[in-house]
């Protein structure tokens, strides 16, 4: 009978149960196979999340904790720092090779507009911080895109990497307590991770209820799933289930796991209390496989065909998502179909087998018996360099090209100026169109600094939404631009006049929240934000406010005055503030920038003005003293045709927003329409 520090003599049956938790469990390899097959099939055919990732998170902590607890009180304790390096030594090489492969595919077949986000996400994936990047994008109006990232799935590996680092620190501290105090490893580990489970679970439920899109990627909201795996290690020796009960529990867990994705919208409700479902199902399956059990699912899960998938589970997770996204990009469709899905699955299986055979297995086996930290350090360094060199070189060469193009832009990219001076239309045939696709994300007008002085506010609703140009506090006139992204974009046309005349410009901008006070907006907090923003304007009293007062439509609806914008105008006039009422620009049913980039002739993408705008400006109904109507339609849709390129500048950055570069070239046309008193 084995005795350890702080342990009590065990009965024969208890000793066998304790030894059983250290034994190799082929059925758990089979469970990993079930989890990855659920992930792949739901991604490919159903466009949903299955709960399989939650199983992986729990099992990863189960194995990590089991390794620590087994040695915690013995003669060869775990060295936490070396163990942490060893963990990432096993994970990073296969991930690095996948990242390099994705970079190569993106360079070859993806549109240039995707390059910069892929670079950013590559660095985030390499540093195990992808989940936080995606959490920020999830609530960022300006980060919305219809095309998923081929690196999006790295979020779970980032969460896993962060949890591994925390777990090894906590387990290392548990080991110190066990060895110095002579306490039971199970008791210490159970106490620590029981507390982690409780705190994280409560946080997860609250966070999911209040900000689910962020909670989905939040490591803190996921830690309880890891803690469940650690607690399962502690609980296994104490589970006393009969053969029949173990079989029932195991099959119930497997059935529950298989139907989860069909019953629940995992993406929309996780990781709050609903994530208990896959975690408890996985725990039931693991618990049912302890000891002899011919009637439970353990025999099926431990079978060679099932374990074959489990062997490549990590690699299959790495490769299946970029294969799926690349299929959609190359074929320009999101409907995968049965045949397309089978092709994706087969390709993913082949790539996963190759990745496991060529990278994962050799790295795991290489100098396994060498306990020196220099071995994993060397592997980690090599893996990081393999990714950093190509992505860094790609970014550098692109940056040099962008600088060269920018230096020649004044001559080769006049934009709307060609409509005022036809002589500027003589543009070299080889002149690149601006903005370059790699710089499209920068095509939002920003004012540079947070509001100060009279415009500074502690209102919670306005945090991060108020900004101003330099010297606004000393400007002789100030114009506040208020509203949504369409108000923000047209600020670029106002800035040339503001710079020439020394005006200050203030942004009160929240994506999806226009000054149509009766519009619901794209954010549930729009109503509160609008009231706070209008209240600030009424208090400071700028010389004028500028906002977009109509809304165009790419479909069957006609352009019309935004519902409730008349009440906004009334409030401004009651406060003695002039209103610069801007007519909306056209919207389209397709990505205009993508169209002109791909088209042999950009004119092929042109749309009649009448397809989006009314015959006459609906804002005419708002005309009154103190309200100036600004209509830039003639310079956006010359000759009643809305084109995607004017003066070698792309007019649109997507299906409805003007590029910053083109909007700025509208400056003279907007300045002509400003009230004479602003001269």
N, C-alpha and C positions, 0 to 999 in steps of 0.2 A: 504493500500500500504506500502511495506517494504522500509525503508530507511536505508542506511549504510553509514559509514564514507566516505566522498568524493564522494558520489553518487548524481546523479541528479534525480528529479522526473521522473518516467517512465510512459509511457502510459499504458493503461490496456493490450493492445496486447503485448507490449514489456515486461511488467511485467510477463505475462503468458509465454512468450518465455523464459525469464530468469529462471522462476521457473521450466520450463520443463527440463532444462539441469541438475537439481539436482534430478529429479525423477528417480526411479528405471527403468532401460531399459531392459526388458527381451529379446528384439531383439539383444542387444549387447552380452548377454550370448549365444544366438544362433549364432552370428558371431564368437564367440570364438570356438563354436562347429565346425563350417565350417572350421575354420583355423586348428584346431587340426586334423580333419579328412583328410584334404588335406596333412598335414605333414605326418601322418601315412601311408596313401595310397601311396603317392609318394615314401616314404622310402622303403616300403615293396615291391611294385610291379614294380616300375620304376627306382629305384636306383638314383633318382634325388631329387632336392629340390624344394618345391612348392611355396615358398613365404609366407607360413602360419606363419613362425616365425616372419617375418617382421610385420605382423598384430598384433601378440602378443606384440611385443616391443612397437608399437604405442599405443595400448589399455592400456598397463600397465601404461604408462605415462599419458594417458587420465584420468584414474581413480585416480591416485595419485594427479595430478594437480587439478582435480575437487574437491577433498576433501579439499585441501588447499584453493582454491579460494573461496569456499562457506563460509569458516569461517575466512578468512583473515581479514576482516574489522568488524567482528561481536564481540559479547561479550565474546566468548570462542575461542580465537585463538588457532591454532595448536602449540603444543610444539614439535619443530623439533626433538630433541634427543629422546624423548619418542616415537614419531611417527616412527622414523627410527628403533628403537628396535621392535616396533610392526609389522612393515613390515616384518622384517626378522623372527620374531616369527611365522608369518603365512607361510613363505616360507621354512624355514630350517628343521622343523621336518619331513615332508614328504620326503624331499630330503635326509635327514640323514637315514631314514628307507630304502629308495631305495639304497643308497650307501652300507649299511650293507648287504642287499640282494644280491647286485652285488658281493660283496666280497665273500660271501658264495658260490655263483655259480661259480665264477672264481676259487676258491680253489678246488671245486669239479670236474669240467669238463674242465677247460681251460688248455692249455699246460703251463708248468712252465716258458717258455720263455715270457709269457705275464704277469707274476706276478709283476715284478718290474715296468713296465710302469703303471699297474693298481694302484699300491701303490702310485706312484707319482701323477697320475691323481686324485686319491681319495682325497689326501691332497689339490690339486689344486681346486677340485670341492667344498670341504668343506669350503675353504677360498675364494670362488668366484673369482678365478684367472685362471680357466681352459682355457679361451680363449687365454690368453697370452702364456700358455704352448703350445697350439696347433698352435698358430701363429709362434712360434719358430720352431716347428717340421715341419711346412708346407714348410719351405725353408731350412731345414736341410737334406742334402743328406744322412746322416747316420741314420736318424730317419725314413726312409721309411720302410713301412711294408705292406704286402698284407692283413693282418687281421685288420679290424677296431676295435677301442676300444669300449667296452660296455659303456664307460663314455664320449664318444666324444660329445654327445648331451648336456652335461652340459655347453658347451661353451656359449650358449645363456643365460642361467641362470646366468652365471658369468657376462656377459655384462649387464644383467638386474640389478643384484645386485650392480654393480659399478655405473650404471646410477641412480639407486634409491638413493644411498648415495649422489651423486652429486646433484640430483634434490631436495632433501630435504634441502640441504644447500642453493641452489639458491632460492627455494621457501621460506625458512626461512628468507633470506635476503629481498626478495620481501615483505614479511609480515611486516618486520620492517619498510621498506620505506612507505608502505601503511598506517600503523598505525601512524607513526610519521609525515608524510607529508599530510595525508588526501587525497591521490590520489586514483584513481579508481584501484581496483585489476586487472581488465581486462587489463587496459592500461599498468600497470607495468609488469604484467606477459607476456603480448604480446610483449612488448619491449625486455625484457630479453631473452625470448625463441625464439623470432624472430632472435635475434643476434646469439644465439646458433645454430639455424637452418642454417642460412646463412654460418657461419664459418665451421660447421661440414660438410655441404653439399659440399662446395668447396673442403675441405680436402678429403672427401670421393671420389669425382670424380677423383681427382689427384692421390690419393693413389691407387685406384682401377686400374687406367690406368697404373701405374708404378709397382705395387706389389700387384696384386689382391689376391694371396693366403694369404698374411698377412692381407690385408685390410678386408677380409671376417671376421676375428676374432677381428679386431681392434675396441676397444670401441669408439675411437674418430671418426671413419668412420661410426659409427652407431648412434651417438647421435642425428643427425638430424631427425631420425625416431621417437625417443622419443619426440623431440621438436615438431614434427608435431602433436602428440597427445595432447600436452599442448596447442598448438595454436588452435586446434579444439575446446577445451573447451571454449576458449575466443571467437571463431568465431560463435559458435552455436546460441547465441541469436540474432545475426545480420543477419542470413541467412533468407531470405524472399522468399522461393520457393513455388510456387503453388502446389496444390495436384497432378496434372498431371506431372509437372516437377519433383517433389520429387519421384514419382513412376519411371519415366524414369531413373533418376539419380541412384536410389537404385538398380534397376534391372541391369543397365549397370555396376555398381560397383560389384555386385555379379557375373555376367557373366565374367567380366574381371578377377576377383579373381580365378574363377574356371578354366579358360583356361590358366592362366599365366604359370604354370609349363609345359604345353604342347608346348607353343609357344617359351619360352625363356629357355636358360640354366642358371637357377638362380645361381647355384654354380659357374659357370664360369664367370659371369658378375656382380655379386653383390659385395658390396652394393653401387655402384656408382649411376648414374642417373637412371639406370634401376629399382632400388628399389623404385622409385617414383610410379611405377605401383601398387604394392600391397598396398602401403601406401595411395595413392589416392583412390583406390577402397574401402578400408576399411573406409576412411573418407566419401566417397559418401554414403555408406550403413548407417553409423551412422547419417549423416545429413538427409537422406531420412526418418528416423524413428522418427523424431521429429514431434509432433502433430498428428492429426488424418490422417491416410493414409491407406485406405482399399485396395488400389491397388498396393502398394509397397511390397518389400520383408519382411517388418517388421513383418507382421502377420505370415508368414512362419517361420521366424527365432525365433519368440516368442512362437511357438508351443511347447507343452510339449515334444514330442519325440526329437526335435532338442535341446531344452534346457537341456535335460537329458545328452546329450553328453557334453554340455558346463559345466555342474556341475562338471564333472570329467576331464575337459580339462587339468588342471595342472598335475594331477596324471597320466593321459594317456600319456602326454608328457614324464614324468619321466620314465615310465616303458616300453614303446613300443620299444625304441631303444635297450636296453639290451636284451629284448626278441628276437628281430630280429637278433642281432649279435650272441647270444647264439645258436640260431637255425642254423646259418651258421657254427659256430665252431663245434657243435656236429655232424652235418651232413656232414661237410667238403665240403661245396658247397656254391656258391653264387647265384645260380639259385633257386629262391624261389618257383616259380610256383603258380598256382591259389589255389590249395588245401593247400599247405604249408603256403601261405600268409593268407588265411582265418583262419587257425589255429593260426597264430601269432596274427592276429587282435583280435580274440575271447579271446585268453589268455591275451592279453594286456588290453582288456576291463574289464575282470574279475578282474585282478590285480588292475587296476585303481579304480574300484568300491570299492574293499576291502581297498585300501590305503586311499581313500577319507573317507570312513565310519569309519575306525579304527583309523586313525591318523589325517588327515587334518581337518575334521569337528569337532572332539572333541577339538583339540588344538585351533582352531579359536573361539570356544564357551567358553572355560574355562576362567572363571573370566573376561569376556569381559568388564564388567563395572568397573573393577579395573584399575585406571589410574596410579598406582604405577609402576615405571620402573623395580622394582624387579621381577615382574611376567614375562615379556618377557626375562629378563636376566636369570632367572631360566630355562625357556624353551630353550633358546639358549645354555646355558651351558650344559644342559642335552643332547640336540641333538648332540652337538659337542663331548661330552664324549662317546656317543653311537657309534660314528664312530671311534674316535681316539683310543679307547682301543683295539678293534680287529685288526685294521690295524697296530697299533704300536706293539702289541704282535706278530703278524705274521712276521713283519719285524725283530723283535729282535730274535725270534727263528731261522729264516732263516739265519741271520747274524752269530749266534753262530755255526750253522751247517757249514757255509762256512769257518769259522775260523778253525774248526776242520779238515775239508777236506784239507785246504791249508797247515796245519802243517804236513800232511802225504803225500803231493803230490810228493816229490822228489823220494820216493820209489815206490809209487803206480801209478805214471803217468809219465813215462820216455819219452813218445812221440817218435819222430824219432830216439832217441838214441837206441831203440831196433833193428833198422835196422843196426846199427853199432856194437852193442854188444848184441847178442841173449840171453845172460845170464840174461839180464834185463827183459826178457819177462815173468819171473815168477812173475806174479802179483796176489795178493789175489783175489779170486772170488767175494768178497763183496766190492772191492774197487770201489768207485764212479768214473765215467768218468768226466774228466775236459774238458772244463769249465762247472761248474754247470749252469743249464738253467737260474737260476735267475741272473747270472752274465754275461750273453751273451752280454749285451749292453756295457760291459766294455772291450770287446775284440777288441778294436781299439788301435793301438800303438800311444801313445802320448809322446811328448818329454819334457813336463813339464813347459816350460816357453817361452815367446815371444822372438823373435830374438833381440839381442843386438849388440852393437859395429858396426863392418862393415856391419853386416847383417840387422841392423835396417833400416827401410825404412818408408817414409811417403806416399808412393804410395797408393792411395785409392784402387786400384785393389787388393793389397796384404794384406790389413787389415784383420787380423784374420787367415791368411794362412801361416805365417812364424813362426816357432818355432825352438828351439835348445836344445841340451843337456847342462847340467851344464858344466862350464869350457871350452866351445867351443872356446872362445876368446883366451885361453892360450894353446889350443891343438896343438901338433906338426903336425898333419894332420887333415884335415876337409873333410868330404864327404857330399855333398848336395843330398838329396833324393828329386826328383822333379816329379810331375805328379799327378795321381788320386789316388783313394783308393787302387788300386792294388800295386802302388808304396809304399803307406803308410804301407800296411800290411807286405810287405817283409822287412821293416825296422827292424822288430823284429828279423829277422835272422841276420841282420848286427850288432845289438847292442852288442851281446856278444863279438865279435872281437873288436868293438870300445872301450868297457869298459876295456878289457884286455890290449889293446895297447895305451890307452889314446887318442884316436881320438875324435874329435868333430863331431857331426852329426847334420845337419840342415834339417828341413822339409820345403819344399815349396809344399804344398799339397792342392788341391781343388778337392772335389769329382766330378767325371764325366768329369774331364779335363785332359786327358792324354797328352803326348808329341808327339802324332801323330798330327802334325800341320795341316794336311788336314782333320782331323776328326771334325765334328761339335761340339761334346761334349754334355753333358747333361745339360749344363747351357749356356744361351745366352751370358754370360759374359766371356766364356772360352777364346775366342780369345784375349781379352784385358788382361786377367790374365796371359795367357801364355807369351805374349810379355813382360809384366812387370817382371815376374818371371825369364825368360831367361836373360833379361837385368840385373837383380840384380846378377845373377850367373856370367855373363860375367864381371861385374864390380869387384866383390869380388875375383873371380878366386880361388875356392876351389881346393883341390888336385884331386878330382874326383866328377862326378855326377853319381847317380844311378837312373835308371828309367826302367819301364817295356816297352819293345819294340815290343812285339807281342801281338796279341789278339786271345784268344781261342774262341770257339763257342760251345754252347750246341745243336745247330740245324744242318742244312744241310751245312752251310758254313765251309770251312776249316780254320784252324789256319793260320794266315798270319801276316806279318810285318805291324804294324800300319801305315796307310797312312800318309806320311809326316814326319815320325820319322827320316828318313835319313837326312832331312834338319836340324833337331834338332842336330843330331850327327855332321853334317858339321859345324854348328855354334860353338859347343863346341870345336871341334878340331881347328877351326880357332882361338879360344881364348886360346888354349894351355891347355885345360882341358880334362883329361882322362874320358872315359865313361864306366860305368859298366852297360852293357845291359842285363837286366833280361828277361828270357822267362816267359810268362804268365803261370799261373796255370790253370787246367781244370775248366770248367763251366758246370753246370748241368741244366736240365729242371725242377728240383724240389729242395726243401729245403733239403740239405743233412743232416744238423743237426737235423731237425725235423724227418727225416727218421730214423736215427740211434737211436734216443731217443725212437721212437715208435716200432722199429723192434725187433722181438724176437732174431734175430742174425744180427748184423751190416753188415755182408758180403752180406746180401740180398740187401743192398743199393749200392753195388759196381758197377762201370761202367767201361768198357774197356777204356784204355787210348786213343785208336783210335777214340772213339766217340766224343772227344773234341779237341785233339791235333794232329798235323801233325806227319807223320812218322819220319821226321827229323826236326830239329829246323829251322824255317824260318829265324831266326835272323842270321844264317850263312852268309846271303847275306850282312850283315853289317860288317863282320870281316875285320879288318885292324889294323895297329899299333895304339895303343892308345885306342882301343876298346876291352874290355874284355867281353866275353859272359858267362853269369851265367845261368846255367840250373839245377834246383832243382827237375826236374821231377822224377828221380829215387827214391827220398825220399818222394815224394807226391803220386806217382803211382808205388809202388814197384811191380816188375814182370808184368809190363804193366797193372795193375789193380788199378783203382782209388777208394780207400776205404774211408769210412767216419771216421774210428777210427784206429789209430796206437799208440801202446804203451799206451792204455787207455786214449788217448787224442783225442778229436774230431778234425779232420783235418779242417773242415769247420764250419763257423758260420751261413751260409745261403746257397744259391745256387752257389756262386762264390767267396766268400772271405774266406781266411784262418783265423783260430782263432789265436789270438796273442800268446797264449800258445804254439800251435803247431809250428807256424812260428819261435818262439824263439828256439825250439829244433832243428831247421834246421841250427842253427848257425855254428856248425863245418863243415857241408857240404858246406855252402856258403864260409866260410873262406878259405877252400882248393882251391877254384876257383878264389880267389882274386889274382891280380898280385903279383909277388914275391917282388916287391919294396915296397909293403905295409906291409911286414913282420916286 
